[in-house]
Amino acid sequence: MAFDAEQLRAALSLLLDEMEGEIEDRHEVYLRLTMLLNQMRAMNMPIPDDLAEMEADMSREFTAEAVDDAEPPKDGA
């Protein structure tokens, strides 16, 4: 799905509005944010620093969760 610059701005605005309304699934927010920012990067559009930082923070958070989930449970026996 390719967007032009105006459609990307509108999609990003919609995502931010939804985030203010407390979207339940943080993974969905991360995936949508990453998709929009990657499309902006592909079009050589400037990425707002706060959104790039949010994307990086969420990436670290979900990577840490994945590592924790991959570790075998510690058996106390």
PDB file of N, CA, C and O in Angstrom, chain B, residues numbered from 101:
ATOM      1  N   MET B 101       0.857  -1.171   0.000  1.00  0.00           N
ATOM      2  CA  MET B 101       0.000   0.000   0.000  1.00  0.00           C
ATOM      3  C   MET B 101       0.901   1.231   0.000  1.00  0.00           C
ATOM      4  O   MET B 101       1.578   1.498   0.993  1.00  0.00           O
ATOM      5  N   ALA B 102       0.920   1.966  -1.074  1.00  0.00           N
ATOM      6  CA  ALA B 102       1.749   3.163  -1.190  1.00  0.00           C
ATOM      7  C   ALA B 102       0.900   4.399  -0.930  1.00  0.00           C
ATOM      8  O   ALA B 102      -0.230   4.514  -1.405  1.00  0.00           O
ATOM      9  N   PHE B 103       1.469   5.311  -0.170  1.00  0.00           N
ATOM     10  CA  PHE B 103       0.797   6.563   0.148  1.00  0.00           C
ATOM     11  C   PHE B 103       1.587   7.705  -0.460  1.00  0.00           C
ATOM     12  O   PHE B 103       2.800   7.601  -0.648  1.00  0.00           O
ATOM     13  N   ASP B 104       0.897   8.797  -0.769  1.00  0.00           N
ATOM     14  CA  ASP B 104       1.632   9.998  -1.102  1.00  0.00           C
ATOM     15  C   ASP B 104       1.877  10.751   0.202  1.00  0.00           C
ATOM     16  O   ASP B 104       1.401  10.337   1.259  1.00  0.00           O
ATOM     17  N   ALA B 105       2.609  11.840   0.131  1.00  0.00           N
ATOM     18  CA  ALA B 105       3.012  12.563   1.339  1.00  0.00           C
ATOM     19  C   ALA B 105       1.809  13.019   2.164  1.00  0.00           C
ATOM     20  O   ALA B 105       1.831  12.917   3.391  1.00  0.00           O
ATOM     21  N   GLU B 106       0.782  13.511   1.521  1.00  0.00           N
ATOM     22  CA  GLU B 106      -0.398  13.998   2.251  1.00  0.00           C
ATOM     23  C   GLU B 106      -1.131  12.846   2.926  1.00  0.00           C
ATOM     24  O   GLU B 106      -1.602  12.990   4.054  1.00  0.00           O
ATOM     25  N   GLN B 107      -1.232  11.710   2.251  1.00  0.00           N
ATOM     26  CA  GLN B 107      -1.890  10.544   2.848  1.00  0.00           C
ATOM     27  C   GLN B 107      -1.092  10.031   4.045  1.00  0.00           C
ATOM     28  O   GLN B 107      -1.676   9.596   5.038  1.00  0.00           O
ATOM     29  N   LEU B 108       0.237  10.080   3.959  1.00  0.00           N
ATOM     30  CA  LEU B 108       1.067   9.663   5.092  1.00  0.00           C
ATOM     31  C   LEU B 108       0.848  10.574   6.285  1.00  0.00           C
ATOM     32  O   LEU B 108       0.722  10.105   7.416  1.00  0.00           O
ATOM     33  N   ARG B 109       0.804  11.866   6.038  1.00  0.00           N
ATOM     34  CA  ARG B 109       0.560  12.811   7.142  1.00  0.00           C
ATOM     35  C   ARG B 109      -0.805  12.552   7.784  1.00  0.00           C
ATOM     36  O   ARG B 109      -0.936  12.586   9.007  1.00  0.00           O
ATOM     37  N   ALA B 110      -1.814  12.293   6.957  1.00  0.00           N
ATOM     38  CA  ALA B 110      -3.157  12.019   7.485  1.00  0.00           C
ATOM     39  C   ALA B 110      -3.175  10.713   8.276  1.00  0.00           C
ATOM     40  O   ALA B 110      -3.781  10.647   9.345  1.00  0.00           O
ATOM     41  N   ALA B 111      -2.517   9.676   7.764  1.00  0.00           N
ATOM     42  CA  ALA B 111      -2.474   8.392   8.469  1.00  0.00           C
ATOM     43  C   ALA B 111      -1.727   8.525   9.785  1.00  0.00           C
ATOM     44  O   ALA B 111      -2.128   7.940  10.791  1.00  0.00           O
ATOM     45  N   LEU B 112      -0.647   9.286   9.783  1.00  0.00           N
ATOM     46  CA  LEU B 112       0.118   9.513  11.003  1.00  0.00           C
ATOM     47  C   LEU B 112      -0.707  10.297  12.013  1.00  0.00           C
ATOM     48  O   LEU B 112      -0.678   9.994  13.206  1.00  0.00           O
ATOM     49  N   SER B 113      -1.432  11.289  11.554  1.00  0.00           N
ATOM     50  CA  SER B 113      -2.303  12.073  12.435  1.00  0.00           C
ATOM     51  C   SER B 113      -3.393  11.195  13.042  1.00  0.00           C
ATOM     52  O   SER B 113      -3.695  11.299  14.231  1.00  0.00           O
ATOM     53  N   LEU B 114      -3.978  10.333  12.220  1.00  0.00           N
ATOM     54  CA  LEU B 114      -5.009   9.415  12.716  1.00  0.00           C
ATOM     55  C   LEU B 114      -4.435   8.475  13.771  1.00  0.00           C
ATOM     56  O   LEU B 114      -5.066   8.236  14.800  1.00  0.00           O
ATOM     57  N   LEU B 115      -3.250   7.945  13.520  1.00  0.00           N
ATOM     58  CA  LEU B 115      -2.611   7.050  14.496  1.00  0.00           C
ATOM     59  C   LEU B 115      -2.370   7.778  15.809  1.00  0.00           C
ATOM     60  O   LEU B 115      -2.634   7.229  16.878  1.00  0.00           O
ATOM     61  N   LEU B 116      -1.876   8.997  15.741  1.00  0.00           N
ATOM     62  CA  LEU B 116      -1.626   9.757  16.964  1.00  0.00           C
ATOM     63  C   LEU B 116      -2.923  10.052  17.711  1.00  0.00           C
ATOM     64  O   LEU B 116      -2.955   9.994  18.940  1.00  0.00           O
ATOM     65  N   ASP B 117      -3.988  10.368  16.986  1.00  0.00           N
ATOM     66  CA  ASP B 117      -5.289  10.586  17.622  1.00  0.00           C
ATOM     67  C   ASP B 117      -5.763   9.319  18.319  1.00  0.00           C
ATOM     68  O   ASP B 117      -6.273   9.375  19.438  1.00  0.00           O
ATOM     69  N   GLU B 118      -5.596   8.181  17.661  1.00  0.00           N
ATOM     70  CA  GLU B 118      -6.012   6.910  18.256  1.00  0.00           C
ATOM     71  C   GLU B 118      -5.171   6.585  19.484  1.00  0.00           C
ATOM     72  O   GLU B 118      -5.682   6.021  20.452  1.00  0.00           O
ATOM     73  N   MET B 119      -3.884   6.935  19.455  1.00  0.00           N
ATOM     74  CA  MET B 119      -3.016   6.673  20.601  1.00  0.00           C
ATOM     75  C   MET B 119      -3.476   7.480  21.809  1.00  0.00           C
ATOM     76  O   MET B 119      -3.414   6.999  22.941  1.00  0.00           O
ATOM     77  N   GLU B 120      -3.935   8.698  21.575  1.00  0.00           N
ATOM     78  CA  GLU B 120      -4.457   9.515  22.668  1.00  0.00           C
ATOM     79  C   GLU B 120      -5.705   8.885  23.259  1.00  0.00           C
ATOM     80  O   GLU B 120      -5.995   9.069  24.441  1.00  0.00           O
ATOM     81  N   GLY B 121      -6.453   8.135  22.438  1.00  0.00           N
ATOM     82  CA  GLY B 121      -7.659   7.456  22.895  1.00  0.00           C
ATOM     83  C   GLY B 121      -7.367   6.101  23.515  1.00  0.00           C
ATOM     84  O   GLY B 121      -8.285   5.312  23.737  1.00  0.00           O
ATOM     85  N   GLU B 122      -6.088   5.818  23.801  1.00  0.00           N
ATOM     86  CA  GLU B 122      -5.705   4.588  24.486  1.00  0.00           C
ATOM     87  C   GLU B 122      -5.994   3.329  23.676  1.00  0.00           C
ATOM     88  O   GLU B 122      -6.870   2.545  24.040  1.00  0.00           O
ATOM     89  N   ILE B 123      -5.272   3.133  22.593  1.00  0.00           N
ATOM     90  CA  ILE B 123      -5.379   1.884  21.843  1.00  0.00           C
ATOM     91  C   ILE B 123      -4.930   0.760  22.770  1.00  0.00           C
ATOM     92  O   ILE B 123      -3.932   0.887  23.480  1.00  0.00           O
ATOM     93  N   GLU B 124      -5.665  -0.322  22.755  1.00  0.00           N
ATOM     94  CA  GLU B 124      -5.392  -1.439  23.648  1.00  0.00           C
ATOM     95  C   GLU B 124      -4.121  -2.203  23.288  1.00  0.00           C
ATOM     96  O   GLU B 124      -3.378  -2.610  24.181  1.00  0.00           O
ATOM     97  N   ASP B 125      -3.863  -2.400  22.023  1.00  0.00           N
ATOM     98  CA  ASP B 125      -2.779  -3.271  21.589  1.00  0.00           C
ATOM     99  C   ASP B 125      -1.554  -2.451  21.199  1.00  0.00           C
ATOM    100  O   ASP B 125      -1.520  -1.847  20.127  1.00  0.00           O
ATOM    101  N   ARG B 126      -0.549  -2.432  22.071  1.00  0.00           N
ATOM    102  CA  ARG B 126       0.663  -1.651  21.798  1.00  0.00           C
ATOM    103  C   ARG B 126       1.430  -2.204  20.593  1.00  0.00           C
ATOM    104  O   ARG B 126       2.102  -1.456  19.883  1.00  0.00           O
ATOM    105  N   HIS B 127       1.327  -3.508  20.370  1.00  0.00           N
ATOM    106  CA  HIS B 127       1.994  -4.088  19.205  1.00  0.00           C
ATOM    107  C   HIS B 127       1.394  -3.523  17.914  1.00  0.00           C
ATOM    108  O   HIS B 127       2.117  -3.256  16.954  1.00  0.00           O
ATOM    109  N   GLU B 128       0.086  -3.346  17.896  1.00  0.00           N
ATOM    110  CA  GLU B 128      -0.569  -2.770  16.716  1.00  0.00           C
ATOM    111  C   GLU B 128      -0.070  -1.349  16.483  1.00  0.00           C
ATOM    112  O   GLU B 128       0.220  -0.967  15.349  1.00  0.00           O
ATOM    113  N   VAL B 129       0.028  -0.576  17.544  1.00  0.00           N
ATOM    114  CA  VAL B 129       0.522   0.798  17.431  1.00  0.00           C
ATOM    115  C   VAL B 129       1.938   0.782  16.856  1.00  0.00           C
ATOM    116  O   VAL B 129       2.254   1.542  15.941  1.00  0.00           O
ATOM    117  N   TYR B 130       2.783  -0.092  17.400  1.00  0.00           N
ATOM    118  CA  TYR B 130       4.164  -0.171  16.940  1.00  0.00           C
ATOM    119  C   TYR B 130       4.237  -0.546  15.457  1.00  0.00           C
ATOM    120  O   TYR B 130       4.975   0.074  14.691  1.00  0.00           O
ATOM    121  N   LEU B 131       3.474  -1.553  15.061  1.00  0.00           N
ATOM    122  CA  LEU B 131       3.506  -1.985  13.666  1.00  0.00           C
ATOM    123  C   LEU B 131       3.018  -0.895  12.722  1.00  0.00           C
ATOM    124  O   LEU B 131       3.605  -0.680  11.661  1.00  0.00           O
ATOM    125  N   ARG B 132       1.952  -0.210  13.101  1.00  0.00           N
ATOM    126  CA  ARG B 132       1.421   0.866  12.252  1.00  0.00           C
ATOM    127  C   ARG B 132       2.392   2.042  12.194  1.00  0.00           C
ATOM    128  O   ARG B 132       2.604   2.623  11.129  1.00  0.00           O
ATOM    129  N   LEU B 133       2.976   2.391  13.328  1.00  0.00           N
ATOM    130  CA  LEU B 133       3.943   3.489  13.371  1.00  0.00           C
ATOM    131  C   LEU B 133       5.153   3.154  12.505  1.00  0.00           C
ATOM    132  O   LEU B 133       5.612   3.990  11.726  1.00  0.00           O
ATOM    133  N   THR B 134       5.665   1.946  12.637  1.00  0.00           N
ATOM    134  CA  THR B 134       6.820   1.529  11.852  1.00  0.00           C
ATOM    135  C   THR B 134       6.506   1.557  10.363  1.00  0.00           C
ATOM    136  O   THR B 134       7.319   2.018   9.562  1.00  0.00           O
ATOM    137  N   MET B 135       5.328   1.066   9.992  1.00  0.00           N
ATOM    138  CA  MET B 135       4.927   1.067   8.593  1.00  0.00           C
ATOM    139  C   MET B 135       4.894   2.500   8.037  1.00  0.00           C
ATOM    140  O   MET B 135       5.429   2.772   6.962  1.00  0.00           O
ATOM    141  N   LEU B 136       4.263   3.400   8.782  1.00  0.00           N
ATOM    142  CA  LEU B 136       4.159   4.784   8.318  1.00  0.00           C
ATOM    143  C   LEU B 136       5.529   5.459   8.234  1.00  0.00           C
ATOM    144  O   LEU B 136       5.827   6.145   7.257  1.00  0.00           O
ATOM    145  N   LEU B 137       6.352   5.266   9.251  1.00  0.00           N
ATOM    146  CA  LEU B 137       7.668   5.895   9.238  1.00  0.00           C
ATOM    147  C   LEU B 137       8.550   5.317   8.137  1.00  0.00           C
ATOM    148  O   LEU B 137       9.323   6.050   7.520  1.00  0.00           O
ATOM    149  N   ASN B 138       8.446   4.018   7.881  1.00  0.00           N
ATOM    150  CA  ASN B 138       9.225   3.416   6.797  1.00  0.00           C
ATOM    151  C   ASN B 138       8.802   3.976   5.437  1.00  0.00           C
ATOM    152  O   ASN B 138       9.641   4.193   4.563  1.00  0.00           O
ATOM    153  N   GLN B 139       7.511   4.207   5.264  1.00  0.00           N
ATOM    154  CA  GLN B 139       7.056   4.807   4.017  1.00  0.00           C
ATOM    155  C   GLN B 139       7.552   6.248   3.890  1.00  0.00           C
ATOM    156  O   GLN B 139       7.906   6.698   2.801  1.00  0.00           O
ATOM    157  N   MET B 140       7.573   6.961   5.012  1.00  0.00           N
ATOM    158  CA  MET B 140       8.103   8.324   4.988  1.00  0.00           C
ATOM    159  C   MET B 140       9.589   8.302   4.632  1.00  0.00           C
ATOM    160  O   MET B 140      10.064   9.131   3.856  1.00  0.00           O
ATOM    161  N   ARG B 141      10.315   7.344   5.209  1.00  0.00           N
ATOM    162  CA  ARG B 141      11.743   7.227   4.897  1.00  0.00           C
ATOM    163  C   ARG B 141      11.943   6.931   3.408  1.00  0.00           C
ATOM    164  O   ARG B 141      12.837   7.493   2.775  1.00  0.00           O
ATOM    165  N   ALA B 142      11.115   6.054   2.858  1.00  0.00           N
ATOM    166  CA  ALA B 142      11.226   5.688   1.443  1.00  0.00           C
ATOM    167  C   ALA B 142      10.990   6.891   0.534  1.00  0.00           C
ATOM    168  O   ALA B 142      11.521   6.955  -0.574  1.00  0.00           O
ATOM    169  N   MET B 143      10.199   7.833   1.006  1.00  0.00           N
ATOM    170  CA  MET B 143       9.907   9.037   0.223  1.00  0.00           C
ATOM    171  C   MET B 143      10.840  10.194   0.591  1.00  0.00           C
ATOM    172  O   MET B 143      10.642  11.326   0.149  1.00  0.00           O
ATOM    173  N   ASN B 144      11.856   9.898   1.402  1.00  0.00           N
ATOM    174  CA  ASN B 144      12.820  10.911   1.867  1.00  0.00           C
ATOM    175  C   ASN B 144      12.150  12.071   2.588  1.00  0.00           C
ATOM    176  O   ASN B 144      12.593  13.216   2.500  1.00  0.00           O
ATOM    177  N   MET B 145      11.072  11.754   3.304  1.00  0.00           N
ATOM    178  CA  MET B 145      10.395  12.768   4.108  1.00  0.00           C
ATOM    179  C   MET B 145      11.080  12.848   5.464  1.00  0.00           C
ATOM    180  O   MET B 145      11.602  11.841   5.943  1.00  0.00           O
ATOM    181  N   PRO B 146      11.093  14.005   6.089  1.00  0.00           N
ATOM    182  CA  PRO B 146      11.700  14.109   7.424  1.00  0.00           C
ATOM    183  C   PRO B 146      10.858  13.351   8.458  1.00  0.00           C
ATOM    184  O   PRO B 146       9.629  13.418   8.442  1.00  0.00           O
ATOM    185  N   ILE B 147      11.530  12.639   9.342  1.00  0.00           N
ATOM    186  CA  ILE B 147      10.866  11.891  10.409  1.00  0.00           C
ATOM    187  C   ILE B 147      10.952  12.731  11.678  1.00  0.00           C
ATOM    188  O   ILE B 147      12.048  13.098  12.103  1.00  0.00           O
ATOM    189  N   PRO B 148       9.803  13.041  12.291  1.00  0.00           N
ATOM    190  CA  PRO B 148       9.848  13.797  13.550  1.00  0.00           C
ATOM    191  C   PRO B 148      10.657  13.029  14.600  1.00  0.00           C
ATOM    192  O   PRO B 148      10.489  11.821  14.766  1.00  0.00           O
ATOM    193  N   ASP B 149      11.527  13.741  15.299  1.00  0.00           N
ATOM    194  CA  ASP B 149      12.403  13.108  16.286  1.00  0.00           C
ATOM    195  C   ASP B 149      11.624  12.352  17.354  1.00  0.00           C
ATOM    196  O   ASP B 149      12.023  11.259  17.756  1.00  0.00           O
ATOM    197  N   ASP B 150      10.511  12.930  17.820  1.00  0.00           N
ATOM    198  CA  ASP B 150       9.758  12.262  18.885  1.00  0.00           C
ATOM    199  C   ASP B 150       9.165  10.932  18.411  1.00  0.00           C
ATOM    200  O   ASP B 150       9.083   9.977  19.183  1.00  0.00           O
ATOM    201  N   LEU B 151       8.754  10.870  17.147  1.00  0.00           N
ATOM    202  CA  LEU B 151       8.194   9.623  16.628  1.00  0.00           C
ATOM    203  C   LEU B 151       9.283   8.585  16.379  1.00  0.00           C
ATOM    204  O   LEU B 151       9.070   7.393  16.602  1.00  0.00           O
ATOM    205  N   ALA B 152      10.451   9.035  15.917  1.00  0.00           N
ATOM    206  CA  ALA B 152      11.575   8.119  15.734  1.00  0.00           C
ATOM    207  C   ALA B 152      12.004   7.552  17.082  1.00  0.00           C
ATOM    208  O   ALA B 152      12.335   6.371  17.189  1.00  0.00           O
ATOM    209  N   GLU B 153      11.996   8.392  18.103  1.00  0.00           N
ATOM    210  CA  GLU B 153      12.357   7.935  19.450  1.00  0.00           C
ATOM    211  C   GLU B 153      11.312   6.962  19.991  1.00  0.00           C
ATOM    212  O   GLU B 153      11.660   5.965  20.623  1.00  0.00           O
ATOM    213  N   MET B 154      10.036   7.248  19.745  1.00  0.00           N
ATOM    214  CA  MET B 154       8.972   6.348  20.184  1.00  0.00           C
ATOM    215  C   MET B 154       9.120   4.987  19.509  1.00  0.00           C
ATOM    216  O   MET B 154       8.977   3.947  20.153  1.00  0.00           O
ATOM    217  N   GLU B 155       9.408   5.003  18.207  1.00  0.00           N
ATOM    218  CA  GLU B 155       9.595   3.754  17.475  1.00  0.00           C
ATOM    219  C   GLU B 155      10.763   2.954  18.065  1.00  0.00           C
ATOM    220  O   GLU B 155      10.648   1.745  18.262  1.00  0.00           O
ATOM    221  N   ALA B 156      11.870   3.618  18.343  1.00  0.00           N
ATOM    222  CA  ALA B 156      13.045   2.943  18.908  1.00  0.00           C
ATOM    223  C   ALA B 156      12.750   2.396  20.305  1.00  0.00           C
ATOM    224  O   ALA B 156      13.146   1.275  20.625  1.00  0.00           O
ATOM    225  N   ASP B 157      12.059   3.174  21.133  1.00  0.00           N
ATOM    226  CA  ASP B 157      11.700   2.723  22.486  1.00  0.00           C
ATOM    227  C   ASP B 157      10.811   1.487  22.433  1.00  0.00           C
ATOM    228  O   ASP B 157      11.029   0.524  23.169  1.00  0.00           O
ATOM    229  N   MET B 158       9.811   1.520  21.561  1.00  0.00           N
ATOM    230  CA  MET B 158       8.891   0.383  21.448  1.00  0.00           C
ATOM    231  C   MET B 158       9.618  -0.839  20.900  1.00  0.00           C
ATOM    232  O   MET B 158       9.344  -1.962  21.323  1.00  0.00           O
ATOM    233  N   SER B 159      10.535  -0.634  19.969  1.00  0.00           N
ATOM    234  CA  SER B 159      11.309  -1.746  19.421  1.00  0.00           C
ATOM    235  C   SER B 159      12.123  -2.411  20.526  1.00  0.00           C
ATOM    236  O   SER B 159      12.150  -3.638  20.625  1.00  0.00           O
ATOM    237  N   ARG B 160      12.788  -1.608  21.356  1.00  0.00           N
ATOM    238  CA  ARG B 160      13.567  -2.170  22.470  1.00  0.00           C
ATOM    239  C   ARG B 160      12.657  -2.908  23.444  1.00  0.00           C
ATOM    240  O   ARG B 160      13.002  -3.985  23.929  1.00  0.00           O
ATOM    241  N   GLU B 161      11.500  -2.329  23.729  1.00  0.00           N
ATOM    242  CA  GLU B 161      10.552  -2.949  24.663  1.00  0.00           C
ATOM    243  C   GLU B 161      10.108  -4.327  24.154  1.00  0.00           C
ATOM    244  O   GLU B 161      10.127  -5.301  24.906  1.00  0.00           O
ATOM    245  N   PHE B 162       9.714  -4.407  22.897  1.00  0.00           N
ATOM    246  CA  PHE B 162       9.206  -5.675  22.360  1.00  0.00           C
ATOM    247  C   PHE B 162      10.329  -6.685  22.156  1.00  0.00           C
ATOM    248  O   PHE B 162      10.102  -7.890  22.266  1.00  0.00           O
ATOM    249  N   THR B 163      11.538  -6.209  21.859  1.00  0.00           N
ATOM    250  CA  THR B 163      12.680  -7.122  21.754  1.00  0.00           C
ATOM    251  C   THR B 163      12.983  -7.737  23.112  1.00  0.00           C
ATOM    252  O   THR B 163      13.251  -8.934  23.207  1.00  0.00           O
ATOM    253  N   ALA B 164      12.942  -6.919  24.170  1.00  0.00           N
ATOM    254  CA  ALA B 164      13.189  -7.435  25.518  1.00  0.00           C
ATOM    255  C   ALA B 164      12.115  -8.445  25.913  1.00  0.00           C
ATOM    256  O   ALA B 164      12.418  -9.463  26.535  1.00  0.00           O
ATOM    257  N   GLU B 165      10.866  -8.167  25.556  1.00  0.00           N
ATOM    258  CA  GLU B 165       9.780  -9.107  25.858  1.00  0.00           C
ATOM    259  C   GLU B 165       9.998 -10.427  25.131  1.00  0.00           C
ATOM    260  O   GLU B 165       9.774 -11.495  25.700  1.00  0.00           O
ATOM    261  N   ALA B 166      10.431 -10.359  23.884  1.00  0.00           N
ATOM    262  CA  ALA B 166      10.650 -11.576  23.101  1.00  0.00           C
ATOM    263  C   ALA B 166      11.774 -12.405  23.702  1.00  0.00           C
ATOM    264  O   ALA B 166      11.689 -13.632  23.740  1.00  0.00           O
ATOM    265  N   VAL B 167      12.822 -11.747  24.172  1.00  0.00           N
ATOM    266  CA  VAL B 167      13.938 -12.464  24.802  1.00  0.00           C
ATOM    267  C   VAL B 167      13.467 -13.113  26.093  1.00  0.00           C
ATOM    268  O   VAL B 167      13.801 -14.265  26.370  1.00  0.00           O
ATOM    269  N   ASP B 168      12.689 -12.377  26.888  1.00  0.00           N
ATOM    270  CA  ASP B 168      12.165 -12.940  28.143  1.00  0.00           C
ATOM    271  C   ASP B 168      11.270 -14.138  27.875  1.00  0.00           C
ATOM    272  O   ASP B 168      11.325 -15.130  28.602  1.00  0.00           O
ATOM    273  N   ASP B 169      10.445 -14.055  26.836  1.00  0.00           N
ATOM    274  CA  ASP B 169       9.535 -15.154  26.505  1.00  0.00           C
ATOM    275  C   ASP B 169      10.293 -16.367  25.988  1.00  0.00           C
ATOM    276  O   ASP B 169       9.837 -17.499  26.147  1.00  0.00           O
ATOM    277  N   ALA B 170      11.456 -16.137  25.366  1.00  0.00           N
ATOM    278  CA  ALA B 170      12.227 -17.240  24.784  1.00  0.00           C
ATOM    279  C   ALA B 170      13.032 -17.998  25.822  1.00  0.00           C
ATOM    280  O   ALA B 170      13.423 -19.140  25.583  1.00  0.00           O
ATOM    281  N   GLU B 171      13.287 -17.390  26.968  1.00  0.00           N
ATOM    282  CA  GLU B 171      14.074 -18.066  28.013  1.00  0.00           C
ATOM    283  C   GLU B 171      13.241 -19.182  28.629  1.00  0.00           C
ATOM    284  O   GLU B 171      12.050 -19.017  28.890  1.00  0.00           O
ATOM    285  N   PRO B 172      13.897 -20.330  28.857  1.00  0.00           N
ATOM    286  CA  PRO B 172      13.159 -21.425  29.487  1.00  0.00           C
ATOM    287  C   PRO B 172      12.809 -21.064  30.934  1.00  0.00           C
ATOM    288  O   PRO B 172      13.562 -20.356  31.603  1.00  0.00           O
ATOM    289  N   PRO B 173      11.667 -21.552  31.407  1.00  0.00           N
ATOM    290  CA  PRO B 173      11.301 -21.243  32.804  1.00  0.00           C
ATOM    291  C   PRO B 173      12.309 -21.859  33.762  1.00  0.00           C
ATOM    292  O   PRO B 173      12.832 -22.949  33.528  1.00  0.00           O
ATOM    293  N   LYS B 174      12.567 -21.142  34.836  1.00  0.00           N
ATOM    294  CA  LYS B 174      13.490 -21.628  35.851  1.00  0.00           C
ATOM    295  C   LYS B 174      12.736 -22.540  36.799  1.00  0.00           C
ATOM    296  O   LYS B 174      11.737 -22.146  37.401  1.00  0.00           O
ATOM    297  N   ASP B 175      13.219 -23.740  36.922  1.00  0.00           N
ATOM    298  CA  ASP B 175      12.566 -24.728  37.776  1.00  0.00           C
ATOM    299  C   ASP B 175      13.203 -24.670  39.154  1.00  0.00           C
ATOM    300  O   ASP B 175      14.420 -24.796  39.289  1.00  0.00           O
ATOM    301  N   GLY B 176      12.395 -24.482  40.155  1.00  0.00           N
ATOM    302  CA  GLY B 176      12.885 -24.379  41.532  1.00  0.00           C
ATOM    303  C   GLY B 176      13.109 -25.710  42.182  1.00  0.00           C
ATOM    304  O   GLY B 176      13.520 -25.754  43.342  1.00  0.00           O
ATOM    305  N   ALA B 177      12.857 -26.813  41.487  1.00  0.00           N
ATOM    306  CA  ALA B 177      12.971 -28.137  42.100  1.00  0.00           C
ATOM    307  C   ALA B 177      14.357 -28.677  42.118  1.00  0.00           C
ATOM    308  O   ALA B 177      14.583 -29.784  42.608  1.00  0.00           O
TER     309      ALA B 177
END
